[in-house]
Amino acid sequence: MARRSKPANPETLRQELLELITNFEKKLLENDLRSKVIALVPAYRVLRDLGSSLIPAEEAKSARDRILAYFRHYPGAVISGEELSVVAGINDWPRRVRELRVEYGWAIVSGVTINEILKEANEAGQTEEIKALEQMSPDDYILLEDRQDRDAAYRWKLANDIRKQKISARDKILLFLRENVGVSVSGEEISYVANITDWPRRVRELRTEYGWPVVTKQTGRPDLPVGVYLLEMDRQAPVHDRLIPDPVRFAVLRRDSYQCLHCSWHINEWNKADPRILELHHKKHHAKGGDNTAENLITLCNICHDEVHRKERGS
């Protein structure tokens, strides 16, 4: 059984470590490799004890608690796996990170997931809001929000059930999002459900080709953290309002200050109980030759959008 770290007074551990390293000078003069390795074991243990002692026991007793405390000290900062290994004081720290994300609902995202999001964002020309994360390595992590999502464990069980279904990755993602309408879900969850590396492309297809109002920080919801997705409403946009490129969609929403130009409803007023979302309306209809350019598009809430089309059909 692996030895657990034993937090103690950091200064006491530092002095003990210094003595062990100093005494190791004599071992370096010997020829026996194994004796050198064995002599370093106590130093290795004390070093781990020192790392796990940096966060006081009254703040965090277990390795998982220490990892969470470290993340919460630096929310939004890119943190390396090596840092987490130090404060955890155990070899199995990645499992503790997963537990924090899956079982305890902390929005911790890995560099692997961020890089998948960045790859798709680069192809779609949406990097403006996420350039700060371009330097994340696969072994880096970030706590997106210093807030616990207590429903996360339920969603991960749901994600596991959907992942096993014999349907396409895109359909799995859509099913998961439709089971969580109005709920922010992480890229980690969607990646797990889809079980493919280019899952961000499938999310974009759902929005731009199939008309599902799946939004991110880069595509209409600046209030969302990077790496978070939200299906605003269980409704598909009409065919003529699909296929608007994401960069154009983003530009129009920003130009119109994220509010309906008819009733002035603003995206900041959005909540799960409100039946409104923001959509783009073609001033000259697509069917009549109107193109998907910012000049031909305006922002309307879905209620005003529907009303405009009802009046046009009645005229």
ABEGO torsion letter per residue (X at the ends): XBBBBBBBBAAAAAAAAAAAAAAAAAAAABABAAAAAAAAAAAAAAAAAAAAAABBAAABABAAAAAAAAAAABBGBBBBAAAAAAAAGBAAAAAAAAAAAAAAGBBBBBAAAAAAAAAAAAAAGAAAAAAAAAABBAABBBBABBBBBAAAAAAAAAAAAAAABBBBAAAAAAAAAAAABGBBBBAAAAAAAAGBAAAAAAAAAAAAAAGBBBBBAAAGBAABBBGBBBBABBBBBBAAABGBBAAAAAAAAAAAGGBBAAAGBBAAABBAABABBBBBBBABBAAAGBBBBAAABBBBBAAAAAAAAAAAAAX
